[in-house]
Amino acid sequence: MKQTKFLPFWLPLRLFVGLWCFLLFSACDSKKAVAPATAAFHTVTDDLGRKVKLPVQPRRVMALAPSMTEMLFAVADTATIVGRTQNCDFPKAVLTKPVVNNYPMDYEKLISLKPEVVFATEGIISMEVAAQVEKLGIPIYFQAYDSVADILRGLRNLGFLLHRPEKGNAVADSLQDRLNQLAADSAAGTRPRVLAITWKDPIYVFGRNTLLTDKLRFAGGQNAVTEVFAQPYPALTREYILKMNPEVIIGGSFEQMEKTFFSLYPELRRIKAYRQKRIFAVTDDLMSRPSPRVVEGIAELKAVLR
Amino acid sequence: MRKALPILLGLLVLLILGLFLGLKVGSLDTSYATVFEALFAYDAQNGTHYSILHLRLPRLLLAFLTGASLAFSGYLMQALVNNALADPYLLGTASGASLGASFSFVLLTDLTFMGLYLPPFFALVGSFAVTLVVVLLGSRRGQLVPSQMLLVGVALSSLLTALVSLIMFLSDSESQLKSVVFWSMGGFEKADWSNLGYPATALAAGLVLFFFLQRHLSVLLLGADRAETLGVDVRLIRWLMLGAISVVTGFAVAFSGPVGFVGLMVPHITRALLGTTNRFNLIACALAGGLFLVVCDLISRWIYPPAGMPVGIVTSFFGVPFFVYLLRRKNYRFS
């Protein structure tokens, strides 16, 4: 490397611009934020066992999954939520936030929103994307849920991470109360075996190791799929379904399913659910999103099973 | 005949064994005795009997028909273009069917019409339309030019694959994307007695026709000019071959999706076993193709119960090593 005796001509210029920017931004900052200890960080471990270093009191946050956005809206100061993904549509207030595509991930848009931490759920955001987000200097925190209790725990955890523990606990406590009520009502009586269909051709269903199994327990039913498969949403054959002989089918109204499912697989008209016409539609988002609305989803399932 | 008989008999025995085993394997525990009962003393109230006769048997037969159709068409195609690399999809059948099916998934809001599931119908229309284009571009003054058809087929297939990709890219919902992907993997789970008739009729007609024309096929492998001097109406027989390939492949693909590799490999296996000019080649080829897919479907369900992994994965996994072994035997020659 060649050494220069003199300072390059652009150095004073750069120093000047830098100083000017510093003054400008610190002036803005002093007007806006009064939060103390803005530079305080702590290292926490997320649900996937990853070590994540994030601000103790993050002021700009966002989620990269619709369910996680719902979680944030329940716990965070909504003014601190800086964006949403193209699929985030609940609560309605989220629609005013700028959109970051999460598939394929729009990294540039994400950077432009300057989040101090982003939240993700297992399965929606791949580890590859997570690594890329981290490379951009944005910490990414994952939550994972195997049961309804895990979602409530997730809310308390968010309260802690967002420096709003009272809020997180209050939301989780009120959900727990409703959950206890629902569970007490459905304790008695037989539990119908429920098959929930996610895809019709080929037939894919909610497997044993999905949240639905736990939700059905609260709703007074049980998952008709008792075998644990490698995939959470396994593909099944007609014969397997005939063997299970589910008493309730979830996936669409009787008329819809008659047209789009049983006409494809007329052999399945032999199952109990069809003969007793116990075939129902439920709200898709309540079925698929592990969010604070999980209790609402359980209430809907319960209404259907009654 | 002396060489063919034991091989044909062997294939038939293996096929019966395969079908019988296939009837026994499923989610419901089944004994061989139950299989016999279901076949010969059917009880409509018995769930296992019902499964054997209405789920397992149609599924096995569809697998058999698909394998047999693809092998039959592959054999004809290799003779038609006189090229060892040819497979039944050279006419654009698979890509045309994919395009048709993709269209139905993306454009139709309702996939059933008066109880009829539309994607196979669209696939069929797509495959015939594309075949027609390939044939028009691959012929001159009513005369089929195999080398030109080969190139047109390959080029058009790439174009259609790009179109399917474009449709997938433009599809505005994940579910449409999923439908296209699932369709392209192929499978036999939707098999039903009501939809076995079409591929079965097409295949049977093709087999009977070309059983009597087998000698012409063998002569054609010597080249069009020599075949002509030996008294073969090359023009007519080429058109017949083309018609048979497009109809037989079209029906197979419409109901089962594009299952790969069978149509390329099984004809070679048949020739390796029976020689290039045996008059029972086509029948043996169809039997072997059917048997191969029946076994592959069984393996796929055994590896990944209950639904099985896409059968195309299994055909390549188990077929390729055997295929390579056969090709490397020193006495195998294509023509």
Chai-1 contact restraints between the chains, C-beta under 6 A:
chainA,res_idxA,chainB,res_idxB,connection_type,confidence,min_distance_angstrom,max_distance_angstrom,comment,restraint_id
A,P202,B,F182,contact,1.0,0.0,6.0,A-B,restraint_1
A,P202,B,E189,contact,1.0,0.0,6.0,A-B,restraint_2
A,A235,B,A307,contact,1.0,0.0,6.0,A-B,restraint_3
A,L236,B,P306,contact,1.0,0.0,6.0,A-B,restraint_4
A,L236,B,A307,contact,1.0,0.0,6.0,A-B,restraint_5
A,T237,B,E189,contact,1.0,0.0,6.0,A-B,restraint_6
A,T237,B,P306,contact,1.0,0.0,6.0,A-B,restraint_7
A,T237,B,A307,contact,1.0,0.0,6.0,A-B,restraint_8
A,R238,B,L55,contact,1.0,0.0,6.0,A-B,restraint_9
A,E239,B,G26,contact,1.0,0.0,6.0,A-B,restraint_10
A,E239,B,S27,contact,1.0,0.0,6.0,A-B,restraint_11
A,E239,B,S51,contact,1.0,0.0,6.0,A-B,restraint_12
A,E239,B,L55,contact,1.0,0.0,6.0,A-B,restraint_13
A,Y240,B,S27,contact,1.0,0.0,6.0,A-B,restraint_14
A,Y240,B,P306,contact,1.0,0.0,6.0,A-B,restraint_15
A,K243,B,S27,contact,1.0,0.0,6.0,A-B,restraint_16
A,K243,B,L28,contact,1.0,0.0,6.0,A-B,restraint_17
A,K259,B,T112,contact,1.0,0.0,6.0,A-B,restraint_18
A,S263,B,T112,contact,1.0,0.0,6.0,A-B,restraint_19
A,S263,B,G115,contact,1.0,0.0,6.0,A-B,restraint_20
A,L264,B,Y117,contact,1.0,0.0,6.0,A-B,restraint_21
A,E267,B,H54,contact,1.0,0.0,6.0,A-B,restraint_22
